[in-house]
Amino acid sequence: MSVDVIDNNATGESATAAFIVRLQWITIAWMCLELFVAAFAGVRACSVALTAFAGDSAIELFSAMVVLRRFHIGIAAEKSAARMTSILLYLLAAYILISSSVALLSHRLEAKPSYIGIGLLIAASIIMPLLGRAKRRLAFETGSKALKADATQSSVCAYMSWIALAGLGMNAVFHLPWMDSAAALLLIPLVVKEANDARRGKACC
């Protein structure tokens, strides 16, 4: 193999790694916005679906930071980060179950319409599939399990945004507060599957 070929390969790998780092910084910036807006809107509207979405955003922010660290210092932190992610996701599933049950039983905690939340979920339903697709392609090129898991979380975030959006939309249009909690409960299978995959150290496609 010639020196030129080796240099070209090294340059290509360096460019890919640099692009991944930029992509993760974009993800981190979006996740911070998503987290704070969803948490603010969720607490203000007493929306379990939105606060659950904020919790998943926080976990995805952690995942994006792990991938960023992996491409800066190496792969040693991947396994411990996967275990931590699985624990956080199980806790999120428990929160959704308990909060939704309480909200369904208490009229004082009925969810109010949140147009800020609806706008955020519409944006997330567009942005997250694009990020997930880009990360999945780069994960295939680099062989990074952390990036593959992060790509899966981006896709799951998109699914969650669609489900939460349906609940918030139904509440806003038809004034059905229980739809918010019902949408939140529908998020649990996705969260638990994501937690199981993280615990086993794999990511679904």
Salt bridges, closest charged atoms under 4 A:
GLU78 OE2 - ARG70 NE 3.23
GLU110 OE2 - HIS107 ND1 3.08
GLU141 OE2 - ARG137 NH1 3.29
ASP150 OD2 - LYS135 NZ 2.77
ASP197 OD2 - LYS193 NZ 3.14
